[in-house]
């Protein structure tokens, strides 16, 4: 048998907090922009590709993706200013251009 490990005591900041306070904080974090930004972007920008202007509907909106303009997928402002909806083809093209550019400039 291996050594038993001692658990560290909780940080002081957690000792005086109730379970209700912590649950409430977690609920607040769940409302922050996260993976649900796709639905928000579709609502804000519509079901259309920003690059090729192809229009989508409920039957094919799964082909529409959200591209982060600055490349940072954690930058999700509530107004959608860092997002653009791109079809899967245009999204792939957008990212492969950067890879190709890096390759061509690596001389």
C-alpha positions in Angstrom: 0.0 0.0 0.0 1.1 3.5 -0.7 1.4 6.4 1.6 -1.9 8.1 2.6 -2.0 11.7 1.6 -3.2 14.4 3.9 -5.8 16.7 2.4 -4.9 20.3 2.5 -7.3 22.5 4.5 -9.5 24.8 2.4 -8.2 28.3 1.7 -9.3 30.9 4.3 -11.5 32.5 1.7 -13.7 29.4 1.6 -13.9 28.7 5.3 -16.4 31.4 6.1 -18.6 30.9 3.1 -21.9 29.0 3.1 -22.8 26.4 0.6 -25.6 28.7 -0.6 -23.1 31.5 -1.3 -20.9 29.2 -3.3 -23.8 27.7 -5.3 -25.0 31.2 -6.1 -21.5 32.2 -7.3 -21.4 29.0 -9.5 -24.8 29.9 -10.9 -23.5 33.3 -11.8 -20.5 31.8 -13.6 -22.8 29.6 -15.6 -24.5 32.7 -17.0 -21.2 34.1 -18.3 -20.4 33.7 -21.9 -19.1 30.2 -22.6 -19.9 27.5 -25.0 -23.4 29.0 -25.5 -21.8 31.9 -27.4 -22.6 30.1 -30.7 -26.4 30.5 -30.1 -25.9 34.1 -29.1 -23.8 34.8 -32.2 -26.4 33.2 -34.4 -29.1 35.3 -32.8 -27.0 38.6 -33.1 -25.5 38.1 -36.6 -28.2 35.9 -38.2 -28.0 32.7 -40.1 -25.7 33.9 -42.8 -22.0 33.4 -43.6 -20.1 36.6 -43.2 -17.7 35.6 -45.9 -19.6 34.0 -48.7 -23.1 35.3 -47.8 -24.7 31.8 -47.9 -27.9 31.8 -46.0 -28.9 29.0 -43.6 -32.1 27.8 -41.9 -32.9 25.5 -39.0 -32.3 22.4 -41.1 -28.7 23.3 -42.0 -27.5 25.8 -39.3 -25.2 23.1 -38.0 -22.9 24.0 -40.9 -22.6 27.5 -39.6 -19.8 28.1 -37.1 -18.5 31.1 -35.0 -15.1 32.5 -35.9 -13.3 34.6 -33.3 -11.9 37.6 -35.2 -9.0 38.1 -32.8 -8.2 34.4 -32.7 -8.9 34.2 -28.9 -11.8 31.8 -28.3 -12.0 33.0 -24.7 -12.8 36.6 -25.8 -16.5 36.5 -25.9 -17.9 40.0 -25.4 -21.7 40.1 -24.9 -22.3 42.3 -27.9 -20.7 39.7 -30.2 -18.1 42.2 -31.6 -15.4 39.5 -31.7 -17.5 37.0 -33.6 -18.5 36.4 -37.1 -20.6 33.5 -38.4 -18.8 31.5 -41.1 -19.9 28.4 -42.9 -17.6 25.4 -42.2 -16.0 25.8 -45.6 -15.2 29.5 -45.1 -14.1 28.9 -41.5 -11.6 26.2 -42.7 -10.4 28.5 -45.4 -9.9 31.3 -42.9 -7.7 29.2 -40.6 -5.8 27.5 -43.4 -4.8 30.8 -44.9 -2.9 31.7 -41.7 -1.1 28.3 -41.8 -0.2 28.7 -45.4 1.0 32.2 -44.8 3.2 31.1 -41.9 4.6 28.3 -44.1 5.4 30.6 -47.0 7.1 33.2 -44.7 9.3 30.6 -43.0 12.2 30.9 -45.4 
